[in-house]
Amino acid sequence: MTGVYNYVVAVTKRYPDKKVLKFNQPQLLAHDVRYDIEHHHLYDYTDKQMLDHIVACLHDDEFRQAFRAFKHNYRSWLRRHPAE
């Protein structure tokens, strides 16, 4: 599994109720990414491939803004969890 998958699992466990999340929040994007990984069986993607896949799926400026925050939060999470 990739670091991105481990990160989105941690985020979705921390914010399980996606109904209260705003449309452009990175936590909601994490729910979408987790669903995409689990539904399409993308477990063998590398971190770079997964981030490129996410960018390719973004079509709205609000989601691009959420992705920038998602990527910033992901990199911060990686510094705290380097071995995962």
C-alpha positions in Angstrom: 0.0 0.0 0.0 1.1 3.5 -0.6 1.6 6.4 1.8 -1.4 8.2 0.2 -3.7 5.3 1.1 -2.5 5.2 4.7 -3.0 8.9 4.9 -6.5 8.9 3.5 -7.5 6.0 5.9 -6.2 8.1 8.8 -8.1 11.2 7.7 -11.3 9.3 7.0 -11.2 7.7 10.4 -10.6 11.1 12.1 -13.5 12.7 10.0 -15.9 9.8 9.5 -19.1 11.9 8.8 -18.5 13.4 5.4 -22.0 15.0 5.4 -20.7 17.8 7.7 -17.7 18.6 5.6 -17.7 21.5 3.2 -17.4 20.9 -0.5 -13.9 22.2 -0.9 -12.3 20.7 2.2 -9.3 18.3 1.8 -11.0 15.9 4.3 -13.8 15.4 1.8 -11.3 14.8 -1.0 -9.7 12.2 1.3 -13.0 10.3 1.4 -13.2 10.5 -2.4 -9.6 9.3 -2.8 -10.2 6.4 -0.4 -13.3 5.3 -2.3 -11.5 5.5 -5.6 -8.6 3.4 -4.3 -10.8 0.8 -2.7 -13.4 0.6 -5.5 -10.9 0.5 -8.4 -8.3 -1.5 -6.6 -5.5 1.0 -7.0 -3.4 -0.3 -4.1 -0.3 -0.9 -6.3 0.1 2.7 -7.3 3.1 4.6 -6.1 2.6 7.9 -4.2 3.5 9.9 -7.3 1.2 7.8 -9.5 -1.6 8.3 -7.0 -1.1 12.0 -6.8 -1.0 12.3 -10.6 -4.2 10.2 -10.8 -5.9 12.6 -8.3 -4.9 15.6 -10.3 -6.2 14.1 -13.5 -9.6 13.6 -11.9 -9.9 17.2 -10.7 -12.1 19.4 -12.9 -13.2 22.2 -10.6 -11.2 25.1 -9.1 -12.6 24.3 -5.6 -11.3 20.8 -5.8 -7.9 22.0 -7.0 -7.8 24.3 -4.0 -8.7 21.3 -1.8 -6.0 19.2 -3.4 -3.4 21.8 -2.6 -4.4 21.7 1.1 -4.6 17.9 0.8 -1.1 17.7 -0.5 0.2 20.1 2.1 -1.4 18.1 4.9 -0.2 14.8 3.4 3.4 16.0 3.3 3.1 17.1 6.9 1.7 13.7 7.8 4.6 12.0 6.1 7.1 13.9 8.2 5.3 12.6 11.3 4.9 9.0 10.0 8.0 8.3 7.8 8.0 4.5 8.0 4.3 4.0 7.0 
